[in-house]
Structures are given as structure tokens and as C-alpha cells.
Amino acid sequence: MMPPGLMISAPASGTGKTTVMLGLLRALAEDGMKVQPYKSGPDYIDPAFHRAAAGRASFNFDTWAMAPQLLDAIAGQAKGAEICIGEGSMGLYDGVATGGQTGFGSSAETAKRMGWPVILVVDVGGQAQSAAATALGFKNYDPEVPFAGVILNRVASPRHERLTRLGMERAGITVLGSLPRRGDLTLPERHLGLIQAVEHPDLDAAIAGYATFLRENVDLDAIKAAARGTDFPVPQALPLPPAQRIALARDAAFSFTYPHLLEGWRSAGAEILPFSPLGDEPPAPDADLVWLPGGYPELHGGRLATAENFRAGLRKHAETKPVHGECGGYMALGEALIDKQGIRHQMAGLLGLVTSYEKRKFHLGYRRAVLQSAMPGFAAGDALRGHEFHYTTILDEPDAPLAQVFDADGNPVPETGSVKGNVTGSFFHLITGETS
């Protein structure tokens, strides 16, 4: 039986829902509850923060990319939990224009499918009773989306809180908490959003502070009582591993891998062999596959360029066995990477790709890729679903294209990925194959 759950969402990004999410996860865990965190949408940074807060691995739900059977399998990861808490992406109803084979990818879709009531975190700065009109609009926009109430954020004074609560009372909106404005409750960010959890100088203390702040200003008992859920059939299997022994790059430069993929690989019996390119560690010589995830290689170009053991081991592996890179991993497999200062750093040279972070261009969105060549775990002709998020510009890409790539509306995307010998790479992060 699926435990009850809630969706923490907001009218827009930047309203404080991540702080609420982390504080709530930790506060419930401190109360002795087994809490299963989730992230709605294609985010590969927040789940690590969730895990640090709840002590339990967090997984993504993605109603655009994932077929129903995969969503069921991910729901099954809540086995043994007492409550599920999901964090939305962007605004509650924000998604893509074209649903296609599955949904539109909004947090509202996830909440509706899971039966989780929404707690809307509303930034009430610069308004009072008017905030109720926003909340009422979100509540009524889709009556099929369950709605628990609101948490008021960035409240300036007791008078401000009183006026705002009056508006919510008039609109029939339940207020589950009121958070005073505090400038020290923001998490550090960089160009892809939050810094990685492993980079935070004192993450546990920060999350403990969020939990204390939540306890002082929200009604935890009312929040727990609002949780609801939907039962699901026996879970299907998570995605299968692309090899038996997988050498996985894992450090501050390479860390963006969706948790459901790693869990699927492990549960099917694959061995994951982590190594650190920044530590100049080569991949395990007996690995069947080397997988370089996305991350921030553009911040570590100099160290990667001098990591001779890493590069030699990678080249040796690629002579006879497959290597795959995603986004930052793809960049590291190329000929060169040009950093923000315009300095050119030699990369592994397994692909001819030359990328520049100096010439920044924003790339963001869902991707559907139809493979023109095989890549680890998939055959030519297979269709994959994923997500692309980076600022890097391709200066040279002389190798054969890996796939035909399209955005969520079916428009062609020029970043096709590359294939050369046993080496493949793409700028999109794999979420699932369409048959998964």
C-alpha cells in the first residue's frame, strides 16, 4: 500500500519551496517518521539535498518523460515509508506545450496522479490580502488537483501576517504556516541552480536550522493530517542496467545522474564502480562500461586537463569497450573545453567535440532522441526521453551524430550527440527509453 503524501509547490520558482521542503523532511524525520522524498520534474540536484534531509534516497517523477509503468515503479520506492513528500518544479501548473505520448510534465499532474494534496508556498512580499487571490486561482484552476492549503513565506510583520490571513480566510484557503522573512535561509546557487549538496560547507547544520524554523512557524500536525494518496498496482521494474560492471564517474565535476536509473541498475544486480576524475583516478580496468554523468567540468577544466591517470585509463578502456558521456561527461570526452575565462583545456580526445563556456548560450528543455547508432543499453532506432540544461556552446563537432534529437514539441534540436568507435555522448541526460 502506498503511504499518504503531499506535494510542496508554489506559484513560481524562487518562492522558497526548497527551504520548506528540506525543513519539513528533516522535522518529520526528527519526529521518528520514515519519510520518502520525491522531486517532480527533471531535476538532478535537489534529490541529493532531499536525501541529506530525510536520510532516504529521493526519486524523480516525470509525467512527460515516464510511461505509467515506470511511474508505478518509482512510486514503489516508498515501500516501508510512513509519508511521502514531493517537491514541485517551477510553478504548480508549469509544463510543456505538447503532451505527446505521456503528459505535460507539470507538478500538478504528479499531484493528481499520486493523489497528493498540494501545499502552496506563497511569497507574500509586497502584498497582503491580494495573496489570497493568487492562492484561490491556483486552487480553482484545476479542481481535480487536491489542495491542502498554503504556507505564507517572507512575512514582514505580525500586522502583515494578520492582513494576509484575513484574505486567505475570506477565500476559504487553509493557512498551514507563516514564515517570517529571513535572509539567511537561502541556499547557495550557481548557473544551473543550487550548488551540489556535496559542495555545501555545512549542509546538515543548514537543514537542521530549516527544520527548527519550520517547527516554530508551521502546524506540523495539520500538515501530517492533510496527507493523502492513491494505491498502485504491484510495481514494475525500474530501467535495466546497460552493463554488468559500470565504472561511474562520481565527484564535484560529475554527479548528475537520475536516482531511479542507479537504483534500477543496482536492483538488477549490476555493480557500480565509482571513481573520481578530479582525483585523477582511472576507471576500474575490469569494468564493462564507463559512464560519465553530467556536472560542472567547466569549473574544473585545469584539473581535468592534467588528470593523466584518468585520461589514460579512459582511452585504454575505449579501445575495446564502450564509454558514454552525458552533458558534462560528453564535454570531457571531447577534444577541448574552453572555460569562462577563455582558457582552452585539453580533454580526453575520444571525440572531436570542442565546447566553450566562454561563449554562453542557454539550452533548456525536454528531449526526445531517436538513436542513429547504438549506445550502451540501447540499439539504433530506439527512442529515448531525457532533459537538457546547460550554457555551453559547441564550436566543433566533427564526429557522426548519435541521434536525431527533438524538443518536447517535436522541433529538431541541433545538439545531436556524437559517436566515434566505442565512444558515445550527448548533451541530454537520459531519463528512460520509451519502452521502459
Phi, psi and omega per residue, in radians:
M1 nan 2.344 -3.137
M2 -1.293 2.261 3.088
P3 -1.172 2.754 3.106
P4 -1.163 2.802 -3.093
G5 -2.626 3.060 3.110
L6 -2.455 2.675 3.041
M7 -1.993 2.101 3.051
I8 -1.563 1.983 -3.104
S9 -2.363 -2.981 -3.046
A10 -2.840 2.893 3.063
P11 -1.200 -0.402 -3.071
A12 -2.831 2.967 3.008
S13 -1.183 2.722 3.036
G14 1.410 0.294 -3.108
T15 -1.709 -0.071 3.099
G16 1.795 0.249 -3.074
K17 -1.210 -0.515 3.132
T18 -1.184 -0.705 3.074
T19 -1.065 -0.772 3.097
V20 -1.084 -0.772 -3.128
M21 -1.030 -0.892 -3.087
L22 -1.150 -0.722 3.108
G23 -1.120 -0.691 3.133
L24 -1.190 -0.772 3.102
L25 -0.989 -0.828 -3.094
R26 -1.203 -0.714 -3.122
A27 -1.094 -0.744 3.118
L28 -1.163 -0.703 3.108
A29 -1.132 -0.675 3.093
E30 -1.110 -0.491 3.103
D31 -1.403 0.056 3.084
G32 1.587 0.126 3.140
M33 -1.471 2.548 3.008
K34 -1.566 1.906 -2.988
V35 -1.887 2.226 3.077
Q36 -1.788 1.936 3.112
P37 -1.497 2.642 3.058
Y38 -2.440 2.769 3.022
K39 -2.178 2.210 3.075
S40 -1.532 2.144 3.109
G41 1.828 3.084 -2.990
P42 -1.527 1.207 -3.121
D43 -2.037 2.215 -3.112
Y44 -1.948 0.176 3.093
I45 -1.836 -0.848 -3.064
D46 -1.007 -0.678 -3.108
P47 -0.983 -0.559 3.106
A48 -1.196 -0.631 3.045
F49 -1.157 -0.708 3.103
H50 -1.032 -0.770 -3.120
R51 -1.085 -0.722 3.121
A52 -1.095 -0.593 -3.095
A53 -1.392 -0.686 -3.001
A54 -1.766 -0.291 -3.071
G55 1.257 0.410 -3.105
R56 -2.583 2.424 -3.087
A57 -1.040 2.403 3.107
S58 -1.757 2.596 -3.103
F59 -2.274 2.667 3.116
N60 -1.573 2.376 2.834
F61 -1.771 2.329 3.128
D62 -2.455 1.772 -3.034
T63 -1.323 -0.211 3.007
W64 -1.447 -0.791 -2.999
A65 -1.515 -0.496 -2.924
M66 -1.805 2.340 3.023
A67 -1.257 2.800 -3.092
P68 -0.952 -0.659 -3.099
Q69 -1.179 -0.546 3.084
L70 -1.295 -0.687 3.061
L71 -1.040 -0.689 3.093
D72 -1.115 -0.724 -3.135
A73 -1.114 -0.667 3.130
I74 -1.244 -0.631 3.032
A75 -1.043 -0.591 -3.138
G76 -1.156 -0.244 3.109
Q77 -1.255 -0.126 3.104
A78 -1.464 0.071 -3.133
K79 -0.950 2.264 3.132
G80 1.571 -0.173 3.120
A81 -1.466 2.798 3.093
E82 -1.789 -0.384 3.135
I83 -2.687 2.550 3.063
C84 -1.939 2.393 3.055
I85 -2.208 2.076 3.102
G86 -1.825 2.543 3.048
E87 -1.934 2.236 3.130
G88 -1.363 2.965 3.047
S89 -1.956 2.506 3.105
M90 0.878 -2.420 3.064
G91 -1.519 2.812 -3.027
L92 -0.940 -0.725 -3.046
Y93 -1.776 0.152 -3.098
D94 -1.350 2.233 3.086
G95 -2.705 -2.770 3.129
V96 -1.656 2.976 -3.079
A97 -1.397 -0.473 -3.030
T98 -2.068 2.129 -3.140
G99 -1.323 -0.701 3.116
G100 1.113 -2.388 -3.039
Q101 -1.149 -0.545 -3.100
T102 -2.124 -2.215 -3.062
G103 -1.864 -2.772 -3.090
F104 -1.783 -0.094 3.018
G105 1.481 0.218 -3.106
S106 -1.457 2.774 3.069
S107 -1.155 -0.541 3.087
A108 -1.069 -0.685 3.095
E109 -1.078 -0.766 3.116
T110 -1.079 -0.813 -3.132
A111 -1.057 -0.732 -3.123
K112 -1.152 -0.784 -3.108
R113 -1.138 -0.683 -3.108
M114 -1.468 -0.237 -3.073
G115 1.302 0.398 -3.085
W116 -1.571 2.125 3.021
P117 -1.088 2.510 -3.111
V118 -1.570 2.288 2.892
I119 -1.805 2.008 -3.073
L120 -1.625 2.085 3.078
V121 -1.526 1.983 -3.032
V122 -1.930 2.095 3.037
D123 -1.340 1.923 -3.060
V124 -1.706 0.193 3.080
G125 -1.001 2.304 3.089
G126 1.387 0.145 3.112
Q127 -2.655 2.995 3.086
A128 -2.427 -1.685 3.136
Q129 -1.061 -0.473 -3.127
S130 -1.078 -0.448 3.115
A131 -1.058 -0.480 3.134
A132 -1.152 -0.579 3.105
A133 -1.132 -0.683 3.067
T134 -1.087 -0.871 -3.117
A135 -1.079 -0.741 3.140
L136 -1.116 -0.670 3.093
G137 -1.092 -0.725 3.114
F138 -1.176 -0.664 3.128
K139 -1.141 -0.688 -3.023
N140 -1.633 -0.204 -3.059
Y141 -1.013 -0.757 3.048
D142 -2.350 1.731 -3.082
P143 -1.066 -0.272 3.126
E144 -1.400 -0.215 3.077
V145 -1.459 2.055 -3.127
P146 -1.148 2.493 -3.024
F147 -2.290 2.140 -3.106
A148 -1.629 -0.663 -3.090
G149 2.662 -2.833 -3.052
V150 -2.241 2.697 2.866
I151 -2.005 2.134 3.124
L152 -1.403 2.277 -3.121
N153 -2.097 2.626 3.121
R154 1.054 0.847 3.089
V155 -1.382 2.265 -2.965
A156 -1.466 -0.502 -3.034
S157 -2.884 2.903 3.057
P158 -1.011 -0.670 3.103
R159 -1.111 -0.762 3.097
H160 -1.023 -0.759 3.128
E161 -1.103 -0.769 -3.111
R162 -1.059 -0.797 -3.140
L163 -1.114 -0.722 -3.123
T164 -1.179 -0.714 3.095
R165 -1.112 -0.645 3.094
L166 -1.035 -0.734 3.100
G167 -1.106 -0.758 3.131
M168 -1.134 -0.696 3.124
E169 -1.091 -0.750 3.117
R170 -1.082 -0.612 -3.129
A171 -1.473 -0.077 -3.126
G172 1.331 0.477 -3.114
I173 -1.759 2.217 3.102
T174 -1.313 2.244 3.064
V175 -1.693 2.032 -3.099
L176 -1.675 -0.131 3.122
G177 3.095 2.827 3.141
S178 -2.463 1.991 -3.020
L179 -1.789 2.051 3.084
P180 -1.087 2.651 3.120
R181 -1.164 2.215 3.096
R182 -2.513 2.116 -3.090
G183 -1.309 -0.225 -3.072
D184 -1.588 0.147 -3.073
L185 -1.797 0.367 3.106
T186 -1.738 2.533 3.084
L187 -1.570 2.551 3.113
P188 -1.098 2.518 -3.120
E189 -2.251 2.840 2.934
R190 -2.481 -2.805 -2.905
H191 -1.165 -0.337 3.074
L192 -1.815 0.237 -3.114
G193 2.002 -2.401 -3.132
L194 -1.121 2.612 2.924
I195 -1.118 2.872 3.128
Q196 -1.249 2.644 -3.114
A197 -1.010 -0.659 -3.092
V198 -1.200 -0.282 -3.105
E199 -1.633 -0.223 -3.100
H200 -1.143 2.289 -3.043
P201 -1.143 -0.480 -3.127
D202 -2.709 1.148 -2.991
L203 -1.131 -0.749 -3.074
D204 -1.093 -0.725 3.117
A205 -1.139 -0.669 3.128
A206 -1.105 -0.803 -3.133
I207 -1.147 -0.688 3.079
A208 -1.046 -0.655 3.089
G209 -1.152 -0.694 3.083
Y210 -1.085 -0.733 -3.133
A211 -1.080 -0.771 3.106
T212 -1.077 -0.743 3.125
F213 -1.073 -0.745 3.115
L214 -1.128 -0.778 -3.132
R215 -1.003 -0.671 -3.075
E216 -1.302 -0.320 -2.918
N217 -2.304 -0.010 3.074
V218 -2.243 2.839 3.114
D219 -1.656 1.600 -3.078
L220 -1.086 -0.652 -3.140
D221 -1.121 -0.725 3.118
A222 -1.169 -0.636 3.111
I223 -1.138 -0.811 3.118
K224 -1.083 -0.692 -3.122
A225 -1.188 -0.402 -3.113
A226 -1.390 -0.236 -3.067
A227 -1.129 2.400 3.100
R228 -2.442 3.049 3.112
G229 -2.937 3.109 -3.138
T230 -2.211 2.423 3.076
D231 -1.346 2.606 -3.133
F232 -2.193 2.782 3.071
P233 -1.191 3.055 3.101
V234 -0.954 2.220 -3.038
P235 -1.057 2.494 2.989
Q236 -1.377 3.012 -3.138
A237 -1.315 2.589 2.984
L238 -1.280 2.955 -3.121
P239 -0.981 2.480 -3.107
L240 -1.370 2.696 -3.119
P241 -1.265 2.618 3.098
P242 -1.417 -0.118 3.121
A243 -2.882 2.966 -3.133
Q244 -1.427 -0.814 -3.141
R245 -2.026 1.937 -3.003
I246 -1.987 1.991 3.026
A247 -1.412 2.013 -3.027
L248 -1.986 2.065 3.063
A249 -1.129 2.326 -3.030
R250 -2.625 1.714 3.035
D251 -2.879 -2.893 -3.058
A252 -1.159 -0.320 3.122
A253 -1.614 -0.367 -3.044
F254 -2.452 1.763 -3.084
S255 -2.588 -0.008 -3.022
F256 -1.586 1.537 3.049
T257 -2.270 2.348 -3.124
Y258 -1.149 2.282 -3.074
P259 -1.038 -0.558 -3.118
H260 -1.172 -0.510 3.080
L261 -1.184 -0.845 -3.130
L262 -1.091 -0.714 3.128
E263 -1.135 -0.693 3.086
G264 -1.112 -0.728 3.121
W265 -1.097 -0.805 -3.112
R266 -1.151 -0.772 -3.065
S267 -1.177 -0.381 3.083
A268 -1.545 0.040 3.041
G269 1.719 0.074 3.116
A270 -1.259 2.638 3.067
E271 -1.759 2.181 3.108
I272 -1.788 2.116 -3.022
L273 -1.975 1.604 -3.082
P274 -1.238 2.559 3.036
F275 -2.595 2.781 -3.061
S276 -1.996 1.873 3.008
P277 -1.050 -0.656 3.129
L278 -1.146 -0.477 3.057
G279 -1.505 0.161 -3.112
D280 0.997 0.689 3.083
E281 -1.658 2.318 3.063
P282 -1.384 2.751 3.017
P283 -1.142 2.688 3.133
A284 -0.963 2.242 -3.063
P285 -1.129 -0.399 -3.141
D286 -1.699 0.210 3.088
A287 -1.206 2.599 3.075
D288 -1.508 -0.394 -3.061
L289 -2.639 2.458 2.965
V290 -1.912 2.246 -3.109
W291 -2.150 2.087 3.110
L292 -1.848 1.885 3.134
P293 -1.280 3.080 3.019
G294 -1.289 3.059 -3.123
G295 2.858 -2.382 -3.073
Y296 -2.245 0.987 3.109
P297 -1.108 -0.424 -3.134
E298 -1.144 -0.309 3.087
L299 -1.586 -0.120 -3.028
H300 -2.321 0.503 -3.058
G301 -0.995 -0.743 -3.110
G302 -1.098 -0.769 -3.137
R303 -1.176 -0.684 3.126
L304 -1.177 -0.614 -3.129
A305 -1.172 -0.444 -3.117
T306 -1.814 0.113 -3.124
A307 -1.469 1.351 -3.000
E308 -1.183 -0.672 3.124
N309 -1.115 -0.744 3.099
F310 -1.036 -0.889 -3.055
R311 -1.182 -0.662 3.127
A312 -1.154 -0.742 3.119
G313 -1.130 -0.660 3.121
L314 -1.132 -0.789 -3.141
R315 -1.141 -0.706 3.119
K316 -1.060 -0.778 3.133
H317 -1.074 -0.751 -3.046
A318 -1.177 -0.268 3.109
E319 -1.104 -0.570 -3.041
T320 -2.298 -0.251 -3.030
K321 -2.353 2.800 -3.000
P322 -1.321 2.595 3.023
V323 -2.288 2.356 3.096
H324 -2.330 2.451 3.104
G325 -2.256 2.465 3.095
E326 -2.024 2.219 3.047
C327 0.910 -1.840 3.113
G328 -1.026 -0.650 3.066
G329 -1.127 -0.640 3.068
Y330 -1.099 -0.772 3.116
M331 -1.063 -0.704 -3.117
A332 -1.211 -0.411 3.090
L333 -1.384 -0.203 -3.054
G334 -1.380 -3.013 -3.129
E335 -1.328 -0.735 -3.074
A336 -2.748 2.718 3.080
L337 -2.257 2.225 3.114
I338 -1.802 2.141 -3.020
D339 -1.487 -3.049 -3.052
K340 -1.052 -0.575 -3.126
Q341 -1.459 0.000 -3.121
G342 1.496 0.185 3.131
I343 -1.467 2.280 -3.135
R344 -1.570 2.200 3.139
H345 -2.023 2.294 3.100
Q346 -1.240 2.256 3.091
M347 -1.811 -2.804 -2.996
A348 -1.185 -0.474 3.115
G349 1.301 0.288 3.098
L350 -1.401 -0.339 2.977
L351 -2.179 2.791 3.127
G352 -1.451 0.057 -3.041
L353 -1.038 2.308 2.987
V354 -2.148 2.164 -3.099
T355 -2.138 2.690 -3.115
S356 -2.304 2.204 2.977
Y357 -1.619 -0.227 3.059
E358 -1.172 -0.750 3.088
K359 -1.630 1.497 -3.009
R360 -1.391 2.419 3.002
K361 -2.539 2.286 -3.057
F362 -1.356 2.196 3.056
H363 -2.172 2.088 -3.077
L364 -2.620 2.310 2.999
G365 2.594 2.910 3.047
Y366 -1.159 2.655 3.114
R367 -2.344 2.407 2.963
R368 -2.021 2.134 -3.055
A369 -2.076 2.248 3.031
V370 -1.841 1.968 -2.996
L371 -1.185 2.307 3.004
Q372 -1.639 -0.335 3.041
S373 -2.350 2.758 3.092
A374 -1.182 2.633 2.952
M375 -2.379 2.873 -3.067
P376 -0.900 2.123 3.113
G377 1.599 -0.147 -3.066
F378 -2.492 2.633 -3.120
A379 -1.782 2.803 3.023
A380 -0.977 2.372 -3.095
G381 1.697 -0.316 3.103
D382 -1.192 2.576 3.074
A383 -1.846 2.332 -3.107
L384 -2.090 2.703 3.026
R385 -2.118 2.409 -3.098
G386 -2.774 -2.836 -3.068
H387 -2.572 2.502 -3.129
E388 -2.133 2.331 -3.126
F389 -2.704 1.774 3.120
H390 -2.873 2.971 -3.140
Y391 -2.021 0.158 -3.000
T392 -1.484 2.495 3.088
T393 -1.856 2.386 3.061
I394 -1.460 2.138 3.066
L395 -1.636 -0.575 3.136
D396 -2.644 2.360 3.138
E397 -2.544 1.318 -2.979
P398 -1.387 -0.188 -3.035
D399 -1.448 2.956 -3.141
A400 -1.129 2.518 3.130
P401 -1.210 2.482 3.103
L402 -1.349 -0.651 -2.994
A403 -2.699 2.845 2.823
Q404 -1.538 2.207 -3.015
V405 -2.098 2.412 -3.091
F406 -2.309 2.676 3.038
D407 -1.453 -3.059 -3.036
A408 -1.134 -0.387 3.130
D409 -1.666 0.087 3.109
G410 1.545 0.133 3.120
N411 -1.432 2.412 -3.132
P412 -1.083 2.514 3.098
V413 -2.004 2.305 -3.048
P414 -1.239 -0.385 -3.134
E415 -1.396 1.623 -2.991
T416 -1.620 -0.100 -2.981
G417 1.341 3.087 -3.050
S418 -2.470 2.728 3.023
V419 -2.472 2.368 3.095
K420 -2.649 1.919 -3.105
G421 1.115 -2.188 3.137
N422 -1.566 0.137 -3.019
V423 -1.924 2.283 3.078
T424 -2.294 2.728 3.100
G425 -2.854 2.743 3.130
S426 -2.663 2.785 3.030
F427 -1.479 -0.239 3.116
F428 -1.569 2.525 3.073
H429 -1.548 2.145 -3.136
L430 -1.120 2.301 2.964
I431 -1.848 -0.821 3.140
T432 -2.981 2.758 2.903
G433 -1.395 2.683 -3.062
E434 -1.171 -0.310 3.111
T435 -1.587 -0.079 -3.094
S436 -1.298 nan nan
